[in-house]
Amino acid sequence: MSLIALVQPTRRGAAIVLDADQDAAVTSIVEGPGNVVVVGPPGSGKTSVVAAAAARAVAAGVRPDRLLVLAPTRAAAASLRDVVSAAVDKATGVPVVRTAASVAHAILAARAESEGEPPPSLITGADQDAILRDLLAGHARGEGSRPDWRDVVPDEATLLPGFRAELRDLIMRATEAGLDPEGLSDLAARTGRREWAAAAEVLGEYLDNVMWRTLLEGQGLRYDPAGVAREAAVALDTWEPAWGPAPEWDLVIVDDYQDATAAVIALVEAMAHVGARVALVGNADESVQGYRGAVPSALGEATKAAGRHAFDASLVRLTTNHRQPEALAKAVDDIVARIGTQSVGSARRPSSDLMPEHDGADAGASRRNSRGPSPVCAVACDRRGAQALEARARLGAGPVASHGGHRALQWSTAGAPRGPPVCGRAVRVARRRSRASRTGGHRAASWHDARRGWRA
């Protein structure tokens, strides 16, 4: 017979120890008077600033139901919720840490209740996939709008789960950007993207399907997670006095703002318009949700007094690295200082003494030609320019790693004859399959960097 011993849990409410930069950031967030942007590199304690600011705001008299901390994902919200709860160290009665979709749903539910309508619901990813599967299967049988996917994918590919996932992602990004089927179709016509025109037809059928299911089941309105934040922003902007008091907050703290999408930014702007002070915490260099529509440049734009994504916010920087020894942190800083930045939203600050003068032009600026921007040619051009000017950064001394043989071939051609080494079998395989090997482009694949021994 086993015995179970109950052990008192470790107290989580211990005070967070802040350095001088963190304390200044927390003071700016809590005491104001205006909006604040807090930027710091990895390990600088941004999450500690968010938690300490929430705790100090509650201690200063901000009611928990008037305080909101936004996280970019449910997993991030769950993790941050534990940290903030430990810092506040008292029962709040309401969730302080939430995702934008959760807050948006609450706003739309409040509007529906004031109008005597059933509460809205969010469409799950499984529901979205099921609806698209039924629509695409119907198209294969000759039913519905029959979008034209010719020269995009074979007809049989439209029934594959991978295609359905890509189509769903495109539709969600369009919804998040506020594009209806007509808007997406117009964008397709302006850009010559046939797949977007076909997706616009599917989007129209998808929205009709969702609406009919709502009417037949007698439920409240159903919203996609990608579009619910924008719908909530519109609801706040157009709130009618007859609906009662609009949802309001005194202080809104957004963690990882570099991963905020355009819809989330619109929601935060709507909150600010109804009286909330906002604190935006993040680092544009750490954005990992770009493929889902994140706008990392918005962090720097928030410091502007007017314009797109402007909040006229004061800027506070965190400079101390709490994860790495000082020598290692300095070595990392010296390396990343050579990389271009995302305006003031980047924690990295480029070192001017590492880059040569370049006729008044930014050596890291993108080069454009008549066919549009080319990141491959831009970086290769910059590296060749730095080599020619004998830059102290020595940008041409290291190899370039690329994704896939096609891009590796682009790198090797753009870097020839004295450009950055491009390593790997992918270059040779790609070259055999390209016309460049028949037009003299083969010379870029055989040169050798004697200083490092890298061979392509």
DORO-321333 format. One record per residue: x, y, z of N, C-alpha, C in turn; residue in three letters. Coordinates in steps of 0.1 Angstrom, whole numbers, plus 5000, padded with zeros to 4 digits. Each point is the difference from the previous one (the first is absolute). Layout:
XYZXYZXYZALA;...
***
This chain:
500949885000499150125000500950125000MET;499850094990500950114999499450125007SER;500950095005499650125007500250124992LEU;499150095000500250134992500250115010ILE;501150074999500350125008499650124993ALA;499250095006499750134995501150105003LEU;500550064990501150105002499450144996VAL;500350105009499550134997500750064988GLN;499350054990500650054988500950125003PRO;501050024991500950115001499250134997THR;500250105008499250134998500550064987ARG;499050044991500450054987500050165000ARG;499550055011499850154999501250085004GLY;501249944999501250085003500250124991ALA;500550105005500250134992501049974989ALA;499750064989500950004988501150105002ILE;501249964999501250095001500350064987VAL;499950134999500250074988501350084999LEU;500650014988501250084999499550154997ASP;500950094998499750144999499150024987ALA;500449944989499250024988498649945001ASP;499949885007498749945001499150095010GLN;500650055010499250085009499550134994ASP;500950064991499650124993498849964990ALA;500149894994498949964991498749985007ALA;500149935012498849975008499450145005VAL;500850095004499550135004499350074989THR;500650004988499450074989498749934996SER;499949875001498749934997498950045010ILE;500449995013498950025010499750155002VAL;501050095000499750135004499850094987GLU;500349954989499750084988500950124998GLY;499350114995498650024997499549944987PRO;500949984990499649954987500249864998GLY;500049964987500349864996501549985000ASN;500449875001501449965002500349894990VAL;501250004995500549894992501349955008VAL;500149875003501149955007500749904991VAL;501250024996500849924991501249945007VAL;500249874999501249945006500449874993GLY;501349965000500449884994499649885008PRO;500149884994499749885008500849995013PRO;499349975010500749995013500150135008GLY;499450104995500050135007498950025010SER;499149905001499050005010498750084996GLY;499649984988498850074995498849945007LYS;499949875002498949935007499950055014THR;501250015006500050055014499450145001SER;500350084990499550145000498549994999VAL;499449924991498649994999499349955013VAL;500649905006499449955013500150115011ALA;501250065001500250105010499150124998ALA;499850044988499150114997498649975003ALA;499549884997498749965004499850005015ALA;501049955007499949995015500050145006ALA;500950094995500150135005498750094997ARG;499549974988498750074996498949975010ALA;499949875003498949965009500350055014VAL;501250005004500450065013499750155001ALA;500150074988499850144999498550044999ALA;499149905000498650025000499349974987GLY;500649954990499349964988499349875002VAL;498750014998499149885002500449894990ARG;500149875005500449904991499149994987PRO;498750035001499249994989500250124990ASP;500850105004500450114991501449994996ARG;500649885003501449974995500049894991LEU;500750014989500149894990501449984995LEU;500449875000501349974995499749904988VAL;500550044988499849924988501249924996LEU;499849874997501149924995499649954986ALA;501049974992499749974986499449864997PRO;500249905009499449874998499549955013THR;499249894999499449945012501149945009ARG;501049944993501149955008500850115008ALA;500250114993500750115006499250065011ALA;498750014998499150055010500049915012ALA;500049874999500049915011501250025008ALA;501250014993501350015007500050145007SER;499650104993500150145006499050015011LEU;498949935000498950015010500649965014ARG;500849894999500649955013500950115006ASP;500850064991501050105005499350125005VAL;499050054993499250125005499349975013VAL;499349885000499349975012500949995012SER;501249954999500949995011500550145004ALA;500150094990500550145003498950085007ALA;498749984995498950075006499749955014VAL;500149875002499949935013498750035007ASP;498950014993498750025006498949954990LYS;498949965005498949964991499550124992ALA;499949984987499550114992498649994996THR;499449885000498649984996499850004985GLY;500950054992499950004986501349974994VAL;500049944988501349974993500750134996PRO;501250025005500850124997500749974987VAL;500649894998500849964988499149934990VAL;499950054988499149934990500650024986ARG;499549924991500450024986499150114993THR;500450054989499250104993498749944996ALA;500049874996498749944995499149985012ALA;500549975012499149995012499450135004SER;500850115000499450135003499050054989VAL;500449974988499150044989498649935001ALA;500149875004498749925001499250065012HIS;500750055011499350065011499350134995ALA;500750084992499450124995498849984992ILE;500149904991498949974991498849945008LEU;500349925010499049945008499250115008ALA;500850105005499350115007499150084990ALA;500450024988499150064990498849924997ARG;500249874998498949914998499050005011ALA;500549995012499150005012499250135001GLU;500650124997499350125001498950014989SER;500249934989499050004989499049895001GLU;500149925011499149895002500249884990GLY;501349994995500349894991500749895007GLU;500049884994500849895006501550035000PRO;500749955010501550035000500749944988PRO;501050074995500749954988500949885004PRO;500649944990500949895003501250014990SER;501149935003501150004991500149874992LEU;500350014988500149884991501449935003ILE;500049885003501249935003500849964987THR;501249975001500849964989499449884993GLY;499549905008499449884995498750034992ALA;499250105005498950044992500350064987ASP;501150095000500450064988500449904989GLN;500849905005500549904991498949914994ASP;499049975009498849924995499250084990ALA;499850135002499350084990500750004987ILE;501350035000500850014988500149864993LEU;500049895007500149874994498749974993ARG;498850045006498849984993499850084987ASP;500550135001499950094989500949954988LEU;501249965003500949954990499649874994LEU;499449915008499549884995498850034991ALA;499250095003498950044991500450064987GLY;501150085000500550054988500549884991HIS;500649905006500549894992498849924994ALA;498950015006498849934994499250094990ARG;500550124998499450094991498950095007GLY;500050015013499150085008500650135004GLU;499250105002500550135005500650094990GLY;500950085004500550104991501149954990SER;500649895003501149944992501150104997ARG;500750045010501250094998501049944990PRO;500650094993501049964990501450005006ASP;500449875002501449985006501049974989TRP;499650014987501049964990501250085000ARG;501149944997501450075001500450035014ASP;499249965010500450025014500349875006VAL;499049915000500249865005499249914992VAL;500349874998499249914993498649985008PRO;499049964993498749995006500049905011ASP;500749894999500049905011500750055012GLU;500950104999500750055012499150085009ALA;498950054994499150085009499349925010THR;500049874999499449915010501049965011LEU;501250044999501149965010499950085012LEU;500349945012500050085013501050124999PRO;501149984994501050114999499550124993GLY;499349984988499450114993499050075008PHE;499249925007498950055008500650095012ARG;501149965005500650075011500550144995ALA;500749994988500550134994498850094996GLU;498949954995498950084996499450065013LEU;499949925010499450055013500950125005ARG;501349985000500950115005499850124991ASP;499949994987499850124992498750075003LEU;498949925002498750065003500150075014ILE;500649945009500150065014500850134999MET;501150014992500850124999499250114993ARG;499249964990499150104993499050055010ALA;499449915008499050045010500650095010THR;501249975004500650085010500350144995GLU;500350014987500350134994498750084997ALA;498949945003498750074997499649994985GLY;500549904993499649984986498849914999LEU;498950044994498949924997500349934986ASP;499149914995500349944987500250104989PRO;499350114999500250104990501350075001GLU;500450035013501350065002501149914996GLY;500049875003501049914997500149984984LEU;498850004994499949994985500750124994SER;499750125005500650124994501550005002ASP;500449965012501549995002500649904991LEU;499449894997500549904990500150064986ALA;499050084996500050064987501250104999ALA;500250085011501150104999501449945000ARG;500149885007501349945001500349884990THR;498949964993500249904990500149865007GLY;499549985012500149885007498749924998ARG;500149904991498849924997499549925012ARG;501049955008499649925011499250085010GLU;500250135001499350085009498550024995TRP;499950014987498750014994499149885003ALA;500749884998499349885003499649995015ALA;501050045009499750005014498950095004ALA;499850114993499050095003498649944998ALA;499949914989498749934998499849905011GLU;501049935005499949915011499650085013VAL;500650125002499750085012498550045000LEU;499550034988498650045000499149885004GLY;500349884994499249895004500249965015GLU;501250025005500349975014499150085009TYR;500050144997499250095009498549974999LEU;499649974988498549964998499749875009ASP;500949914999499849875008499950035015ASN;501050085005500050045014498750075004VAL;499550094991498850075003498849915001MET;499949914990498849914999500049915012TRP;501249955004500049915012499650085013ARG;500350135000499650085012498550015000THR;499450034989498650034999499249875003LEU;500549894994499249875002500149955014LEU;501150025006500249955014499550095010GLU;499650124996499450105010501050055010GLY;501350004997501150045009500350154997GLN;500950055008500550134998501050004988GLY;500450124997501050014989501349925003LEU;500549954989501349925001501150084994ARG;501150005006501250084995501249914999TYR;500850034990501349944999500950065010ASP;500949925005501050065010500850114993PRO;500349994987500850104993499350134999ALA;498650004999499350124998499350055012GLY;500049935011499250045011500650135006VAL;501350025000500650125006499650124992ALA;500049994987499650124992498550035002ARG;499249905001498550025003499850075013GLU;500849965010499950065013500550155000ALA;501050024992500550144999498950094993ALA;499349954990498950074994498950025010VAL;499749905008499050015010500350115010ALA;501250015005500450115009499950144994LEU;500550004987500050134993498650054997ASP;499049914999498650044996499049975011THR;500549995012499149965012498950115002TRP;498849955000498850095002499750025014GLU;499650125004499650025014498949915005PRO;499149964991498949925003500549865005ALA;501249964996500549875004500550005015TRP;500050115006500650015014501550044999GLY;500650005012501450035000500949914992PRO;500950064992500949924992501149945009ALA;500549884997501149945007501250095000PRO;500550035012501150095001501149945010GLU;501250054998501149975008500850125003TRP;500650015012500950115004501449984994ASP;500449875000501449974996500049874992LEU;500650014988500149884992501549984997VAL;500549885005501449974997500049884990ILE;500850024989500149904990501449945000VAL;500149885003501249935000500349944986ASP;501350004996500449954987499250074989ASP;500050135000499250084991500649984986TYR;501249964998500649984987499249894992GLN;499349915007499249904994498550044998ASP;499750125003498650054998499750014985ALA;498849954996499650024986499350134998THR;499650034988499450134997498650015007ALA;499349885001498750005007500250035015ALA;501149945006500250025014500450155003VAL;500850054991500450145001498850094999ILE;499149974991498750084999499249995013ALA;500049885007499349995012500650085011LEU;501450005001500650085010499850154998VAL;500050044987499750144997498650045004GLU;499049914998498750025005499950015015ALA;500749925007500150015015500550135004MET;501150054993500650135004499050114997ALA;499249994989499050104997498950025010HIS;499749895007499050015011500650035014VAL;501250035000500650055013501149925006GLY;500449894995501149925006501350064997ALA;500950005010501550024997500549864996ARG;500950004990500649884996501549995002VAL;500549885003501449985001500349884991ALA;500950024990500449904990501449955003LEU;500149875003501349955004500449894990VAL;501250014996500549904990501450044994GLY;500349934989501250024993499749954985ASN;500150094991499749974986500949894994ALA;501249985006500949904996499549865003ASP;499149995010499649875005498649954994GLU;499550074990498749964994500149864994SER;499149915004499949874994498749974994VAL;499150104999498749984995499850074986GLN;501150034994499950074987499249934990GLY;500149875000499349924990498550005003TYR;499650045011498650025004499550145000ARG;500850094994499550134999500550105010GLY;501049965008500550105010500750124993ALA;499950115007500650134995501150055010VAL;501249945000501050045009500450155000PRO;499850064988500450144999499050095008SER;498949955004499050085007500650045014ALA;500949935005500650035013500750144999LEU;500850024990500750134998499050114996GLY;499049964991499150104996499150055011GLU;499949935011499250045011500550125007ALA;501350034998500750125007499750124992THR;499449994988499850124992498750085005LYS;500050134998498850085004498849984991ALA;500349974988498949994990500449904989ALA;499049944994500249914989499549865003GLY;500449914992499649865001500549945013ARG;499249945008500349935012500650095010HIS;499850135000500750095009499250015013ALA;500750015011499450025013500650115008PHE;501050074994500750115006500649955013ASP;500649895000500449935013501550045003ALA;500350015012501450025004500749875000SER;501350004997500849884999500949985012LEU;500049885005500849955011500849884995VAL;501350005002500849884996500649935012ARG;499949864998500749925010501349954994LEU;501150025008501349974994500849895006THR;499649965012500749895007499549874996THR;501049914997499749864996500149915013ASN;498949955004500049925012500249854998HIS;500249964987500149864997501449964997ARG;500950094995501349974996501050075008GLN;501249945002501150075006500450134992PRO;500550095006500350134994500949994987GLU;501049915001500949994989499349934988ALA;499149905002499349944990499050104994LEU;499350075008499050104995500750104991ALA;501250055004500750104992500449944987LYS;500449875000500449944987498849994991ALA;498949965005498849994992499650144995VAL;500150105008499650144996500950044989ASP;501349975000500950044990499749944987ASP;499549885000499649934988498750054994ILE;499050015008498750044995499950154996VAL;501050075005500050154997500250024985ALA;500549904993500250014985498749984992ARG;498949965007498849964993499050125001ILE;499350024989499150114999498949995011GLY;499450115003499050005011498650044995THR;499049985009498650044997499850135008GLN;500750114996499750135006500349995015SER;499350095008500250005014499349885007VAL;499249924993499449885005501049895002GLY;501250014995501049905002500950025012SER;500249905007500950015012501550024995ALA;500349954989501450014994500250154995ARG;501150055003500450134995501349984991ARG;499950034987501149984991501250095004PRO;501249954999501250085004500550064987SER;500150145000500450074988501449974997SER;500949975010501449984997500249874993ASP;499049915000500249874993499750004985LEU;499350114996499650014986500750124994MET;500549994988500750114993499050104995PRO;500550124997499250104993499749954986GLU;498850034996499549944987499450114992HIS;500750104998499550124992498650055005ASP;499950015013498850055006498949905000GLY;500149894994498949905000500249905011ALA;498949945004500149895010500549874994ASP;501149955005500649884994499149885001ALA;499050015010499149895002498750024993GLY;499850114993498750024994499849904988ALA;498749974998499649914989500250074987SER;500649934990500150054987498849964992ARG;499550084991498849974992500450024986ARG;499449924991500150024986498650004994ASN;499950004987498750024993499149885003SER;500649895005499249885002499649995015ARG;500450095008499650005014501249965009GLY;499749995013501149975009500549854999PRO;501349985001500649875000500949995012SER;499549935011500949985012501349944997PRO;500049904990501349944997501050094994VAL;499550084990501050094994500350125009CYS;499150045009500350115009501149965010ALA;499849895006501049965010501449974993VAL;499949934988501349974993500750134996ALA;499250104996500650134996500650075012CYS;499349995011500650075012501349935004ASP;500049874999501249935005501250024990ARG;499750014987501150034991500550145002ARG;499050105003500450135002500950025012GLY;499649925011500850015012501449944998ALA;500149904992501349944997500850104992GLN;499450064990500850104991500550115009ALA;499250045010500450125008500949965012LEU;500349875000500849945011499450045014GLU;498749975001499350035013500649935011ALA;500050065012500549935012499149895003ARG;498750004996499149895004500449874993ALA;500850014989500449884993498849914996ARG;499050064994498849924998500249894990LEU;501050014991500249894990500849895005GLY;500349995013500949895005499349875003ALA;498750015001499249885005499149944989GLY;499649885002499249934990498550055001PRO;499249974990498650035001499249874999VAL;499149985010499149895000498750044994ALA;499549924991498750034993499049895001SER;498750034998499049905000499749954986HIS;500449884997499749934988501050034989GLY;500049914990501050024989499750124991GLY;498850034998499750124991500550125006HIS;499850035013500550125006501649995001ARG;500549885002501549995001500650044987ALA;499349964989500550034987500050164998LEU;498950065004499950144999501150075008GLN;500349955012501150055008501349994993TRP;500349884994501349984994500250094988SER;498950024992500150094988500150145004THR;499350045010500050145004501350045007ALA;500749905006501250035007501349994992GLY;499849944988501249984991500550144995ALA;501350014997501049895001500750005014PRO;499850115008500750015012499050025012ARG;498949944999499050025010500149915012GLY;498949995008500049915011500049864996PRO;500749915007500049854996498649955003PRO;499549924991498849925002500349864999VAL;499749935011500549865002498949904997CYS;500449884996499149895000499749944986GLY;499649885001499649934987498950064993ARG;499150085007498850054994500450104989ALA;501150075001500450094989500249924987VAL;500849895001500349934988498849934994ARG;499149955009498849944995499150104993VAL;499850125006499250104995500650054987ALA;501450014999500650054988499849914988ARG;500049875003499849914989498650014994ARG;499150055008498650014996499750144994ARG;500950085000499750144996500750034987SER;499550104993500550054987501350075003ARG;500350055012501250075003501249924996ALA;499949865002501249924997500350004986SER;499150044991500250004985500450144995ARG;500050105009500250134996501250065007THR;500949925005501250065006499950025015GLY;498849985006499850025014500749905009GLY;500649894993500649895008501250055008HIS;500650114996501350055006499850025015ARG;498750045004499850035014500049885009ALA;499949884994499949885009501349945003ALA;501150044994501349935001501150085007SER;499650135004501150085006500249955014TRP;501150055006500449955013500650115008HIS;499550015013500550105009501249945008ASP;501250034996501249945006500150045014ALA;499550115005500150045013499349915010ARG;498849954996499249925009499949854995ARG;500449984988499949864995498649964996GLY;499150104999498649974996500049974985TRP;499349904996499949974986498549984996ARG;499550064989498749974996499949904989ALA;
***
